[in-house]
Amino acid sequence: MQTGLVNEARALAERELSESLPRRWRHVTAVAAKAERLATLLPAERDRLALVAAAVLHDVGYAPSVAVTGFHPLDGARWLQSIKFDGRVAALVAHHTNALVEAELRGLAADLLDEFDREDSPVTDLLWFCDLTTGPDGQDFSVQERVEEVRQRYGLAQWFGSSSTEAPGSSTKWRSGWKHCSHHLTRCRAPQAASDHGQCASA
């Protein structure tokens, strides 16, 4: 998908991540490739472009030159806002993949909600799906595999349940957020399911 918005997003993400965080860049490029394939399910061009641009930029907040708070969705979105990048894309980055729950655990929920609108649409469904089914090296994962990988990598046993197949266990906030996350995944679990969901048409 070659457009001004997507090309600019790719250039920014590559500049910030490819050399400083090559493993993260592998994940990002795979998420973006998946988003580009699934974007065909969205009838509106503006939604297709927003999905792919957000997928390319969703982890830019990890970049050493961008990170401020250590909470990458907010850091990335604030940086995009500071360079006057597309506001909708910045908001999608801010709220991607259950970010609000982690923001609550970090005491940053008010900042996140005050600064960026939280979209609930087929675009967010697909963005979350692409991120949650892509491993750290760009490999395809099931959601359960991805949850287990994140749990092992970050040692989040206190947030997740004791096994990869159960909903996160000890945190009420995380359980609530996981239910919201599952809602997104159910709506766009696979390309066929996404197509069944009103062709992923925006409301």
N, C-alpha and C positions, 0 to 999 in steps of 0.2 A: 504494500500500500504506500504509494509515493505521493504525498501531499505536503504542503508547506508545514502544517501543524505536526504531522507525524515525523517528517524529516528533521524539524527543529528539535523535537523530543528525542529522537535517536541521537542527534549530534550532542545534545546536552548530557544525556545519560552516558554515552560512550566516553565523553571527555571526563566526566566525574568518576566513573566506575571501572572502566576497562583496565586501566593500569594499576590503580590503587587497590581495587578489590576484584581481581579477575574471577574468583569463584562466584561472587555475587553477580558479576556481569554475565556469567554463563547462565545462571538462573534467570536473570532479567531477559536475556535474549530469547530464551526458551518460552518464558511466559508471554512475551510479545508475539512470538511466532504463533503460539496457540491462539492468542487473542485475534490475530489477523485472520486466521482460518475461521474462527467462530464469528467474527464481525459480519460475515455474509448473512448471518441470521437476523441482523438488525436492518429493518427497511429504511431507516433514516440515515443519510450520509453523516449528519452531524453526530449521531450516536456511534456510528462505526469509527469515525475519526477520534472521538473522545475515548472510546474503549482502547484503541491501539496506543494512543499517546499516553494514556494513564498506565497501561501495562508496561510500556517502555520506561516510564519514570517512577513506577510505584516504590522502588527501593532506593531512589537517589538520596534519600535522607541518611543512608548509611555512609555516604562518601565523607571522608575526613574533612574536606573543604566545606561541607554542608552541615554536618552534624553539630548541634548546639546542646540540646537537652538530653540527647541519647535516645530519644523516642523518635524513631525514623519516620513514621507517617507525618507527624507534625513538623519535624525539621525539614523534610522534603517539601511539604506543602508551603511552609513559610518561605523557603528559598525560592520556590517557583513564583510565589506571590511577589517576592522582592525584586525579581527580574521581569515582572509583569507578564508572566506566561499566562496562558488561557486559564481563567478563573474556575471553570467547571472541571478541568483536568486537575488543577491544584486541589480542589475539594475531593475529587475521587481518590487522589493520592492520600489525602489526609485521613480518609475514612476507610481505606481498603482493608479487607480481611479482618474484620472484628477489632479494628483499631480502638474503638471507643472503650471496650472492656479493658484493654491494657492501659488506656489513658486514665481510666478510673483508678486502676491499681497504682498508677504513678502519680495520682493527684493532678492530672492534666486535663481531665474531662471538660471542665468549664472552658479552658482555653481552646480546646479542639472545637467544641460546639459553638462558642462565641465567634470564632474566626472563620469557620468553614461550614457551609451547608452540608447536611448529611442526605445525600441522594439515596432513594430506594427505588430501583428501576431495573429493567433487564440489563442495562449496562453494568450496574454494580453486581448483579448476579453473575454475569460472565467474567468480570474482572476477578471476583473472588474465586470462581471456579478455576480459572487459569492459574492463579497463584497457588491455590490449595491442592492442585493436582500436578505440581511441578516441583521436583526436588532441588536441592542446593546446587547440583551440577547440571541441571537442565533435564534430568531424566523424568519420565512420566511416573507419577505416583498415584496410588489410590488415596483418598482423603485419610483413611486410617493409617496408611504408611507415612503420610506427610505429618500427621499429628504425632506419631511415634518418633519420627525423625527430629521434629522440633523439640519434643519432650526430652529426648536423649541429648541433643546438642546443647540445650540451655539448662538442663537439669530442672525442669518445671514440674516435678512430681507433685508439688503442693497446689498447682493450678489444674493439672490434668488428673484424670483418674488413674488407677493403678495399672490399667492396660490400655492399649491403643484403641480398643473397640468400645470402650465406655465413654460416656460424656464426661467432661472435666468434673472433678469430684468435690474438692473441699471448699472452693470459693463460690459463694452464691452469685457474685457478680459474673464470674467466668461462666457458670452454668447458664445464666440468663443470656450472656453473649453467645455462648455456643448454640443455644436454641435459635438465636437470630441468624447465626452463621449457617446452621443447618437449613434454615428456611431459604436462604439464598441458593444453597447447593441443590436443594430439592427442586427448585424452580428451573435450574439450569445444570442438572447433574451430568448431562452429556449433550452433544449436538442435537440428537434426536429429541431429547426431552426439552431442550431449549426451544426447538422449533415448535413443539407442541404448546409451549407457553406463549400463545398468541404471536407466534413467529418472533418472540422477543420484542414485540412492538412497544414503544414507549407510550405511557399513558398520556 
